[in-house]
Amino acid sequence: MTEWLVILAIIIILFIIFKLGSFLWRLLGLAMAIFLVWIFKADIANWFNQTVTQINANGIESVLNSGVDFVKESFHSISSWVSNQIG
């Protein structure tokens, strides 16, 4: 889970960097993103290795099916929450 948060943080930092116009902010944000990648490189490499191993062991269909199930469950949870808020 930490790896996903780090990857998300890096993407958000890069998005914010390029939305801001100042060269110094861009340089600082890029340095921060590189620093986060450097700090968590072992965790990211481990996550990537586990993901590739899972894909090789179970096949891509299994991974895609679990992704589809996650999206379906998330949509169901959100729709039931909205229904509870409305009703």
C-alpha positions as CSV (number, residue, x, y, z in Angstrom):
1,M,0.0,0.0,0.0
2,T,2.9,2.3,0.8
3,E,4.2,1.9,-2.8
4,W,0.9,3.0,-4.2
5,L,0.9,6.1,-2.0
6,V,4.4,7.0,-3.0
7,I,3.6,6.5,-6.7
8,L,0.5,8.7,-6.3
9,A,2.5,11.3,-4.4
10,I,5.1,11.4,-7.2
11,I,2.4,11.8,-9.8
12,I,0.7,14.6,-7.9
13,I,4.0,16.4,-7.3
14,L,4.9,16.2,-11.0
15,F,1.4,17.4,-11.9
16,I,1.6,20.4,-9.5
17,I,5.1,21.2,-10.7
18,F,4.1,21.6,-14.3
19,K,1.0,23.5,-13.4
20,L,3.0,26.1,-11.6
21,G,4.9,28.6,-13.8
22,S,8.0,29.3,-11.7
23,F,11.3,27.6,-12.7
24,L,12.3,27.3,-9.1
25,W,9.1,25.5,-8.2
26,R,9.6,23.1,-11.1
27,L,13.2,22.5,-10.1
28,L,12.3,22.0,-6.4
29,G,9.4,19.7,-7.2
30,L,11.4,17.6,-9.7
31,A,14.2,17.2,-7.0
32,M,11.5,16.1,-4.5
33,A,10.1,13.5,-6.9
34,I,13.6,12.2,-7.6
35,F,14.3,12.1,-3.9
36,L,11.1,10.1,-3.2
37,V,11.9,7.6,-6.0
38,W,15.4,7.3,-4.5
39,I,14.2,6.7,-1.0
40,F,11.5,4.2,-2.0
41,K,13.3,2.5,-4.9
42,A,13.6,-0.8,-3.1
43,D,9.9,-0.8,-2.2
44,I,8.9,0.2,-5.7
45,A,11.2,-2.5,-7.2
46,N,9.8,-5.1,-4.8
47,W,6.2,-4.1,-5.7
48,F,7.0,-4.3,-9.4
49,N,8.6,-7.7,-9.0
50,Q,5.6,-9.1,-7.0
51,T,3.2,-7.7,-9.6
52,V,5.1,-9.3,-12.5
53,T,5.4,-12.6,-10.6
54,Q,1.7,-12.6,-10.0
55,I,0.9,-11.9,-13.6
56,N,3.3,-14.7,-14.7
57,A,1.9,-17.1,-12.2
58,N,-1.8,-16.5,-12.6
59,G,-2.0,-15.0,-16.1
60,I,-3.1,-11.6,-17.1
61,E,-6.7,-12.6,-17.1
62,S,-6.6,-13.1,-13.4
63,V,-5.1,-9.7,-12.8
64,L,-7.6,-8.0,-15.1
65,N,-10.5,-9.9,-13.4
66,S,-9.4,-8.7,-10.0
67,G,-9.1,-5.2,-11.3
68,V,-12.6,-5.3,-12.8
69,D,-14.0,-6.8,-9.5
70,F,-12.3,-3.9,-7.6
71,V,-14.0,-1.3,-9.8
72,K,-17.4,-3.1,-9.5
73,E,-17.1,-3.3,-5.7
74,S,-16.0,0.4,-5.5
75,F,-18.9,1.5,-7.7
76,H,-21.4,-0.5,-5.6
77,S,-20.0,1.0,-2.4
78,I,-20.2,4.5,-3.7
79,S,-23.7,4.1,-5.1
80,S,-25.0,2.6,-1.9
81,W,-23.3,5.4,0.1
82,V,-25.0,8.0,-2.2
83,S,-28.3,6.1,-1.8
84,N,-28.0,6.3,2.0
85,Q,-27.2,10.0,1.9
86,I,-30.2,10.7,-0.4
87,G,-32.7,8.4,1.3
